Amino acid sequence: MAKLNERRKERLGLDKLAFYDENVYFKNGNPKPDGTPEEIMQAGQKMYTELSDETKEFFDFMMENELFDVLGRKTKKAGGYMTYLPNYQSPFIFANFNGTSGDVDVITHECGHAFQGYISGKDPIKEHADITMETAEIHSMSMEFFTEGWMGLFFGERKQDYIDMHLEDSAAFIPYGCMVDEFQHIVYENPDMTPDERNAAWSRLEKEYKPHLDYMGNKRFGAGGYWQKQLHIYNYPFYYIDYCLAQTCALQYKVWMDEDYKAAWQSYLKLCKLSASDFYTNMLKEVGLKLPFEDGCMKDMAEKLEKKLA
């Protein structure tokens, strides 16, 4: 991540990365999708038609049965998610398109969840649908990578910019997500900490996990207050590490698909069908993925990704 941040700093022509630069990847701005929301949905249908027979059947089903509520409108609730309607064996996707690359993320990330729900939904054993987050997020995060070859449909000439931004963002998340998790362990194990002690703990972790960060004199964030922006800490304790485990698996799929796309896709399809029929550790081994907490997993993955970036 230090190398990626150095590369981005040079790309942006900056002496150092400030906290307000963290979500900026290119001098001419981050890539935005071309076309209207309706055209984005049409591009999504073309993409999934070409990706595989299974994804074509899934996306056609979603479109024909009006199982997307993704266009923005006044008074609509914020956020985005996939949910499942078991009586109808139907996924349902809710989102708010806003003209950013996040609109395409709905077509990849949330559709990764929905695709898994669709192909595993006919399993008569209902407990197999009770999937845990460290597994469920693999389906969504990996779909973001499996669909890279079609990003030209959404971003035109800036296809490669989006792919580069997405890979950097995916890798950057892992140290941040681990930092959030470690912070939660500290504050839950020490419930009598004062607000200043909590902020000090966050500041110490930032120096370890995000040493490039510069708050440019912002007193609140510079004193360790940035953690209060992370709603998961308040609303979903200890959920964040699940994203890190899943992202590690998704990045393994990224490396694998660049070497053998067909084999990687078959592994992913098998994982989707397994759903929650076994424990996370067993299912990863069954589909040929390394466990994120195995010695050497992170090192091997990072080295292969670094060669790609070079």
C-alpha positions in Angstrom: 0.0 0.0 0.0 2.9 2.4 0.6 4.0 1.8 -3.0 0.5 2.3 -4.3 0.1 5.5 -2.3 3.5 6.7 -3.6 2.4 6.0 -7.2 -0.9 7.9 -6.7 0.9 10.8 -5.1 3.1 11.1 -8.2 0.1 10.7 -10.5 -1.7 13.5 -8.8 1.5 15.7 -8.7 1.4 16.1 -5.0 4.2 16.3 -2.4 2.1 14.4 0.1 -1.4 12.8 0.3 -3.8 14.8 2.5 -6.8 13.1 4.0 -9.1 14.9 1.6 -7.1 13.3 -1.3 -7.8 9.8 -0.3 -10.7 9.3 -2.7 -9.1 11.1 -5.6 -7.2 9.0 -8.1 -6.6 11.1 -11.2 -5.8 14.7 -12.0 -8.8 14.9 -14.3 -11.1 13.4 -11.7 -12.3 9.9 -11.1 -13.9 8.1 -14.0 -17.7 8.5 -14.2 -20.0 6.2 -16.2 -21.3 7.3 -19.6 -25.0 7.4 -20.3 -28.2 7.6 -18.4 -29.2 5.2 -15.6 -31.4 3.3 -18.1 -28.4 2.9 -20.4 -26.3 1.7 -17.5 -28.9 -1.0 -16.8 -28.9 -2.0 -20.5 -25.1 -2.2 -20.5 -25.3 -4.4 -17.4 -27.7 -6.7 -19.2 -25.3 -7.0 -22.2 -22.4 -7.7 -19.8 -24.1 -10.5 -17.9 -25.4 -12.0 -21.1 -21.9 -12.3 -22.4 -20.2 -13.3 -19.1 -21.9 -16.8 -18.7 -25.2 -18.6 -19.3 -25.8 -18.5 -15.5 -25.4 -14.7 -15.3 -27.6 -14.2 -18.4 -30.4 -16.2 -16.9 -30.0 -14.3 -13.6 -30.0 -10.8 -15.0 -32.8 -11.4 -17.4 -34.9 -12.7 -14.5 -34.1 -9.6 -12.5 -35.0 -7.2 -15.4 -38.2 -9.1 -16.4 -39.5 -9.1 -12.9 -38.6 -5.5 -12.0 -36.3 -6.5 -9.2 -34.2 -3.4 -9.3 -35.1 -0.2 -7.5 -32.0 1.8 -8.2 -33.0 5.2 -9.7 -32.9 8.2 -7.3 -36.0 10.1 -6.4 -37.1 12.6 -3.8 -37.6 11.3 -0.2 -36.1 7.9 -1.2 -34.1 6.3 1.6 -30.3 6.5 1.2 -28.0 3.5 0.8 -27.9 0.4 -1.3 -28.2 -3.3 -0.6 -29.4 -6.7 -1.9 -32.1 -8.6 -0.1 -33.9 -11.9 -0.8 -37.6 -12.7 -1.1 -37.7 -16.4 -0.2 -41.3 -17.0 -1.0 -40.6 -15.9 -4.6 -37.0 -17.3 -4.8 -36.1 -13.8 -5.9 -33.2 -11.4 -5.1 -34.1 -7.7 -4.9 -31.6 -4.8 -5.3 -32.2 -1.3 -3.8 -29.8 1.6 -4.6 -29.6 5.3 -5.5 -27.8 6.0 -8.7 -26.0 9.4 -8.5 -23.9 9.7 -11.7 -20.6 8.3 -10.1 -18.7 5.1 -10.5 -20.8 3.9 -7.5 -23.7 3.3 -10.0 -21.6 0.7 -11.8 -20.6 -0.8 -8.4 -24.3 -1.5 -7.9 -24.3 -3.5 -11.1 -21.2 -5.5 -10.1 -21.2 -5.6 -6.2 -24.9 -5.9 -5.4 -25.4 -8.1 -8.4 -22.7 -10.4 -7.1 -24.8 -10.9 -3.9 -28.0 -11.2 -6.0 -26.5 -13.7 -8.4 -25.4 -15.9 -5.5 -28.9 -15.7 -4.0 -30.5 -16.5 -7.3 -28.5 -19.7 -8.0 -28.5 -21.0 -4.5 -32.1 -20.0 -3.8 -33.6 -23.3 -5.0 -31.8 -25.3 -2.3 -34.6 -26.9 -0.2 -32.4 -26.7 2.9 -33.3 -23.2 4.1 -30.4 -23.1 6.6 -28.0 -23.1 3.6 -29.3 -19.6 2.8 -28.2 -18.3 6.3 -24.9 -17.1 4.9 -22.3 -15.3 7.0 -20.8 -12.0 6.0 -17.2 -13.1 5.5 -18.5 -15.5 2.9 -21.3 -13.4 1.4 -19.0 -10.5 0.7 -16.7 -12.7 -1.4 -19.5 -13.1 -3.9 -20.0 -9.4 -4.3 -16.3 -8.2 -4.2 -15.2 -11.0 -6.6 -17.9 -10.1 -9.1 -16.4 -6.6 -9.3 -13.3 -8.2 -10.7 -14.9 -10.8 -12.9 -16.7 -8.1 -14.8 -13.6 -5.9 -15.5 -13.5 -6.9 -19.1 -16.8 -5.2 -19.7 -16.0 -1.9 -18.0 -15.7 -0.2 -21.4 -19.5 -0.4 -21.8 -19.8 1.9 -18.8 -16.6 4.1 -18.9 -15.6 4.2 -22.5 -12.1 5.5 -23.0 -11.6 5.6 -19.2 -12.1 1.9 -18.8 -8.5 1.3 -17.6 -8.7 4.3 -15.2 -11.6 2.7 -13.5 -9.9 -0.7 -13.4 -6.8 0.8 -11.9 -8.8 2.9 -9.4 -10.8 -0.2 -8.3 -7.8 -2.3 -7.7 -6.0 0.4 -5.7 -9.2 1.0 -3.7 -9.7 -2.7 -3.0 -6.1 -3.1 -1.8 -6.3 0.0 0.3 -9.3 -1.2 2.1 -7.6 -4.2 3.8 -5.2 -2.2 6.1 -8.0 0.2 6.9 -10.5 -2.5 7.7 -8.0 -4.3 9.9 -7.3 -1.0 11.7 -11.1 -0.6 12.4 -11.2 -4.1 13.8 -8.2 -3.7 16.1 -9.6 -0.4 17.3 -12.9 -2.1 18.2 -11.0 -4.8 20.2 -9.2 -2.1 22.1 -12.3 -0.1 23.1 -14.5 -3.2 23.9 -11.8 -4.7 26.1 -11.4 -1.4 27.9 -14.9 0.0 28.3 -13.8 2.7 30.9 -11.5 4.5 28.4 -12.1 8.2 28.1 -12.9 9.9 24.8 -9.3 11.2 24.7 -7.9 7.7 25.3 -10.0 6.3 22.5 -8.8 9.0 20.1 -5.2 8.4 21.2 -5.7 4.7 20.4 -7.0 5.5 16.9 -4.1 7.9 16.3 -1.6 5.2 17.2 -3.2 2.7 14.9 -3.3 5.3 12.0 0.5 5.7 12.3 0.8 1.9 12.0 -1.7 1.1 9.3 -1.8 4.4 7.3 1.5 6.2 7.8 1.1 8.2 4.6 -1.9 10.1 6.0 -1.6 13.8 6.6 -4.5 15.7 8.2 -3.1 19.0 7.2 -3.8 20.8 10.5 -7.3 19.5 10.9 -7.5 19.5 14.7 -10.4 17.1 15.1 -9.1 14.4 12.8 -5.5 15.0 13.7 -6.3 14.3 17.3 -7.7 10.9 16.5 -11.4 11.8 15.9 -11.7 10.2 12.4 -13.1 6.9 13.7 -16.4 8.6 14.5 -17.1 8.8 10.8 -17.1 5.0 10.6 -20.7 4.1 11.3 -19.9 0.4 11.5 -18.2 1.0 14.8 -21.4 2.2 16.3 -24.0 0.1 14.4 -22.3 -3.2 13.5 -19.6 -4.1 16.0 -16.9 -6.5 14.6 -18.5 -6.7 11.2 -15.7 -4.8 9.4 -13.1 -7.7 9.6 -15.5 -9.8 7.5 -14.9 -7.3 4.6 -11.2 -7.8 4.9 -11.4 -11.6 4.8 -13.7 -11.4 1.8 -11.6 -8.8 0.0 -8.5 -11.0 0.4 -10.4 -13.8 -1.3 -11.6 -11.5 -4.0 -8.1 -10.4 -4.7 -7.0 -14.0 -4.9 -9.7 -14.4 -7.6 -8.3 -11.4 -9.4 -4.9 -13.0 -9.5 -6.4 -16.3 -10.6 -8.7 -15.0 -13.3 -5.8 -13.1 -14.9 -4.0 -16.4 -15.2 -7.0 -18.7 -16.0 -10.3 -16.9 -16.2 -12.3 -20.0 -16.9 -11.0 -22.0 -13.9 -11.4 -19.0 -11.6 -15.0 -18.5 -12.7 -15.8 -22.2 -12.2 -14.4 -22.0 -8.7 -16.5 -18.8 -8.0 -19.6 -20.5 -9.3 -19.0 -23.5 -7.0 -18.6 -21.2 -4.0 -21.9 -19.5 -4.8 -23.7 -22.8 -5.0 -22.2 -24.0 -1.8 -23.7 -20.9 -0.1 -23.8 -21.7 3.7 -23.7 -25.5 3.4 -20.4 -25.7 5.2 -18.0 -23.6 7.3 -16.1 -20.7 5.7 -12.7 -22.4 6.1 -13.9 -25.7 4.5 -15.6 -24.0 1.6 -12.5 -21.9 0.7 -10.3 -25.0 0.6 -13.0 -26.9 -1.5 -12.9 -24.2 -4.2 -9.2 -23.8 -4.3 -8.7 -20.5 -2.3 -6.2 -20.0 0.5 -7.4 -19.0 3.9 -6.6 -15.3 4.6 -5.1 -16.3 8.0 -2.8 -19.0 6.5 0.9 -18.2 6.8 2.0 -16.7 3.5 -1.4 -16.0 2.0 -1.2 -12.2 2.2 2.5 -12.1 1.1 1.9 -14.4 -1.9 -1.1 -12.4 -3.0 0.6 -9.0 -2.6 3.7 -10.1 -4.6 1.5 -11.3 -7.5 -0.5 -8.1 -7.5 2.7 -6.0 -7.4 4.0 -7.8 -10.5 0.7 -7.0 -12.2 0.9 -3.3 -11.3 4.5 -3.1 -12.4 
